[in-house]
Amino acid sequence: MLAALNLNAYATTESKVVISDTFTAAATKHGFNGELVNRLCEPLPDIVSITCHHSGEDGPFENLIVQYRYNTRTTNNDMYKHVELNDIRIDLKHKQINFWSGHQITTPDGISVNRIEGTSNSYIETGGMRGFVSRTDRRFQQQRDTEYVLSHTSEFTYKDLDRKTAIYAITHYQKMVSDNDYVVAYKEDQVIEPVTIMQGASFTFPMSEPLRQRLIDVIQQSAK
């Protein structure tokens, strides 16, 4: 069960915070101190919602995730409506951070959407180094006749790195870089110039200093 909290003490931010009933106890059991656990679920500037989720108890499907969602971006065009969601998700149990971008494209009748895919690759840009991403996953699906979803996940698995390297990657993080990924809309049975909805530059994630420090502290407290 998830309980929504009204945190008036943080009136300067707009973050909606939702914490599952067992999250705090589960995070503490996995080795995180109470101060950090509480701070992970506090509002942040530029973050529209924070979800601290625990489910599955001690079983193989246990999830212990903190999800930070940026403001939703919407683009309206005669041929499509494009809604973009951007998350940074910390998987506390499996020691990984996912940079996730979801794109919902809705079209009127008579308009279809195609995806033109680049190679599935992404990396963390630190200014002096690039790399660190262990896996990139892109999926494109037609949900309904006029609704399409493109999702992109760049997985930073810090359990596979020595702690110094993992902390360096987050300390010097500048942006997440992806290869080009194009989605186009077109009118059926008509030869027209395709409309580009998005390309690789859309898969970037800003990093505020408070969020950066939370991620560093998570890595530092994670058992090796």
Helices and strands as residue ranges (DSSP letters): E 2-5, G 8-10, E 16-20, H 23-29, H 34-40, E 47-55, E 63-70, E 73-77, E 80-91, E 96-106, E 111-117, E 122-125, E 130-131, E 135-144, E 147-157, G 158-160, H 163-171, E 175-178, E 181-187, E 195-198, G 200-202, H 209-221
